[in-house]
Amino acid sequence: MHVMKNATMIFRILLGFIYLVFGLDYFLHFIPYQPMHTGNAASFKEGLKASGYFYPMIKSIQILGGISLLINRYAPFSAVVLFPISLNVLLFHTILVPSGWLMGVFLIVPNLFLGYVYRRYYNGMFIKKPVL
């Protein structure tokens, strides 16, 4: 049990830190290296940026989710909210920019682990037919 507690804390902090840093970087531009994507990857990113709302929204979610995980408040909720972002990063960096696949792994593995350890908090989400 002690090992799972430590692993949960490590993965929660790792995932929270990554999301906080990359979310803040969108607004503050403190990471000097920004790779220029080409081809389908560039088209995909430019389409999202052209919407005008998508990147600020997703980066705000990353910041809030990252803080939530770091301070361990509403962590099971944040793990669920961040999961589609982790999956998209994994797919983007596996299919469109294969050289960056490791970043996707650094997000999806901790996110899946947290989903597993927080599974008891998700029981209410899997009700086949809710009664109102």
N, C-alpha and C positions, 0 to 999 in steps of 0.2 A: 504494500500500500504506500509506503514511504517513497519508493521509486516512482510510482505513478504520479504522486503529488509533485515531486521535483520535476519530472518530465513535463507535466502539465504547466507548471510555472515557467519553465524554460521555453516551451513552445508558445505559450501565451505572450510572453515578453518579446520573443523573437518576432512573432507575427505582428504584434502591436507596434514594435519599433520600426519594422520595415514599412508598414502602412503609414505610420506617422511621418517618417522621414520623406517618403516619396510623395505623400499628399502635400506636405508643407513645401516641398521643392517646386511643385507646380506654381504656387503663389509667390514664393520668395526667391526662386532660382539660385540656390546656393550649391548645387551639385554642378561642377564645371563641365562635365562631359555629358552631352546629350547626343546620342547616335542619330544620324540622319537615315531614316528608312527609305527604301526605294521600292518600286513595283507595287504589288498588292498590299504590302504592309503600309506603305506611304499613303496609298489611296484610302485604306481603311481608317488610318489615323486622321487624315485630312477631312474625311467625311464626318467623323465624330466631332472634330474641332469646328467644322463649318456650321454645325447645328447651333453653336453659340452657348448652349446650356450644358451639354453633356459632360465635358471635362471639369468645369467648376463643380457640378453636382457630384460626380464620382470622386473627385479629389476631396471634397468636403466630407463625404461618407468615409473615405479612407482615414482622414484625420480624426473624425469622431470615433470611428471603430478602433483605430490604433490607440487613442487615449483610453477608451473603455477597457481594452485588453491590458494595457499597461497598469492601470490603477485597479484592475479586477472588479469593475462595476459593470453589471449587465454583460459580462463576458460571453455567456452562452448565446445571448441575442446577437451580439456583435459578430461572433463566429459565423452565425447563420447569414447575417447580412453581408459579410465580407466574402463568403464562399463563392458566389457567382463571379466576383471580381478576380479571386484567386484562380478559378477555373478558366476565365477568359485570358488572364495573363499566361497561364500554362499553354493554352491552345494557340494564342498569338505567337508566343516564343517557340513553340514546337512546330507549327505549320507555316507561319509567315516569316519568321526570323529564327531559324533553327539554331543559330549560334548563341541565342540567349535562353536556351531551354532551362538552364540551371536556375534562373530567376523564378521561373514558373514552379520548379520543384521546391524552392525555398518558401513559396507561398502555399502550395497545395498540400504538402506533407504536414506542416503544423496545423493547417486548417482542418484537414481530415482527422488528425489526431484529436484536436479539440472537439470536433463533432462527435467522435467516439466517446471521449470521457464525459462530455456534457449530455449524452444521449437521453438520460433520464429527464432532463428539462424539456425535451422535445416531444414527449408523449402526447401532449395535447394537440400538436400539429398534425398528427397522423390519425385523426378520427375520420372514419369512412363517411359517415353521415351525421353531422352535428345536429343536435336537437336544440332548438332555440326556446 
